[in-house]
Amino acid sequence: MLFNSIDYLIFLPTVFILYWFLLNKSYKAQNFLILIASYIFYGLWDWRFLTLILFSTIIDYFVGQYIYNASNVKNRKIYLGISIFFNIGLLGFFKYFNFFIESWIDFLLLIGYQNNYNWTLEIILPVGISFYTFQTMSYSLDIYFKKLKPTNDFISFAAFVSFFPQLVAGPIERASNFLPQILKPRIFYYQRGLQGLRLILWGLFKKAVIADSLAWRVEYSF
């Protein structure tokens, strides 16, 4: 779902109305709505990759608990290493597996070894994978460096990881900055809402009117 599509034009106001007018009495209900809306938003790109977000969320949710409850520094480092290894490994596989395989094949050809096998894979790069892997990893890092305590609210944590307005385009938010905002009641301020609407409309104008109008020229120059 593109931010400048008709689908999003329907999707965002619907979520906004449900969030502020029907579920405004409970921040946990709001977080559940954010989670469902975020998974719908991302699933419309490719529903198969929802398992990656969920798996990454589960890993770091429990790793955060283990880091916080670890009895010594060595165990804390082991649990942090699990988070880093999983997240960087996941990102590296989808983004760089074929690159390294092709580089290795080119090297073998350079030294005279003829390869008759195709070792590359048809890997589809999941949209936004860099954002949510680093975001979940920031949770484990913030707990390790004692900037944050782990939460027992899995739904709210999952909403933090998959928050749809910045899931596929960033920015990457540190858990110590964003998660506390997820874990407390929110109040709607009309002036801030109006300011946010202005920013959204200005961004849409720059994207749909200016950037898209000049895109053909940029593509032509290359």
Secondary structure as GFF3:
##gff-version 3
##sequence-region A 1 222
A	DSSP	alpha_helix	6	17	.	.	.	ID=ss1
A	DSSP	pi_helix	18	22	.	.	.	ID=ss2
A	DSSP	alpha_helix	27	46	.	.	.	ID=ss3
A	DSSP	three_ten_helix	47	49	.	.	.	ID=ss4
A	DSSP	alpha_helix	50	69	.	.	.	ID=ss5
A	DSSP	alpha_helix	73	110	.	.	.	ID=ss6
A	DSSP	alpha_helix	129	144	.	.	.	ID=ss7
A	DSSP	alpha_helix	154	162	.	.	.	ID=ss8
A	DSSP	three_ten_helix	164	166	.	.	.	ID=ss9
A	DSSP	alpha_helix	175	182	.	.	.	ID=ss10
A	DSSP	alpha_helix	190	204	.	.	.	ID=ss11
A	DSSP	pi_helix	205	211	.	.	.	ID=ss12
A	DSSP	alpha_helix	212	221	.	.	.	ID=ss13
###
